[in-house]
Amino acid sequence: MAKILVVTSGKGGVGKTTTSAAIGTGLALRGHKTVIVDFDVGLRNLDLIMGCERRVVYDFVNVINGEATLTQALIKDKRLENLYVLAASQTRDKDALTLEGVGKVMDELRESFEYIVCDSPAGIEKGAHLAMYFADEAIVVTNPEVSSVRDSDRMLGLLASKSRRAEQGEEPIKEHLLLTRYNPERVSKGEMLGVEDVEEILAIRLLGVIPESQAVLKASNQGVPVILDEQSDAGQAYSDAVDRLLGKELPHRFLDVQKKGLLQRLFGGRE
Amino acid sequence: MNIFDFFRERKKQSSAAVAKERLQIIVAHERGQRSKPDYLPDLQKELVEVIRKYVNIDIDQVQVALENQGNCSILELNVTLPDR
């Protein structure tokens, strides 16, 4: 039975696309046939983060308009056997995505994939609504910062009232909190909201905490999902999150300040 | 920084604690708004129009609130009429 996941947040710049790329790649790494769908029509970027920007021929809107088949539009990942990307269109037409069109594409994807990861655009407009409408589970990406937490709460309200599951009175969308750009040092100094604070306010299950990391920018520079950087803290944190998504119980890592050793203290080292 | 500043600093709430407090208040408020039915703003607008036929009032002089008490809902209407 295929599962549709939406990666959403309300606020922009919190790490939705980074997360979609990491989680989708993580699911494929564990042997699940996965497609990541970019819903950010007009401002597509998932292709860049996945490193397939030069291989986009047809996009999501082409498929909806019948200008290409799904098979033509799906971009196969070069690193992983069972990972695909469906790029967003760069059209400026806001109404390019329709509920009916998206529904048809989702139904077709359901037939051949185990996981469909929908990368939502920022905001609460049409694109964001369509990205979450068909979802079975939602990953709400939040930064430990007031505007992001407030927008996430708003998004949780929409997930509970404006999705297909809500409208048809089915079991509600399963919600997961993913806290990104977390800086334990600032939390310990009282300069940043801690995990418990955000959990208490939003009151949903914590899927993972991704530390603020240099690896994320490095990965996006190279067009490699950060989860493939297995040495990095962010990569490992995403990997844990994928395992939890698949039902494993794992303790949360990277929540405490890394103690510096004597040598590191003496010579500074890179921050 | 002298020793007095040190003690003064201690008393001050951390900025993260301020953030948490502000968030708890605004999120609770907005959740309350969310549970209201969608038709309340329209109802308020139309009521103002009807009242305006007889008395000149502003839109903010009519307050509409829906309260749930057990299995009965109370629609509370509060109209402030201008001074004569």
Interface residues (C-beta under 8 A of the other chain):
Chain A: E145 V146 V149 R150 D153 R154 G157 S161 V187 K189 G190 E191 M192 L193 G194 D197 E200 I201
Chain B: S14 S15 A16 A17 A19 K20 R22 L23 Q24 I26 V27 E30 R31 R34
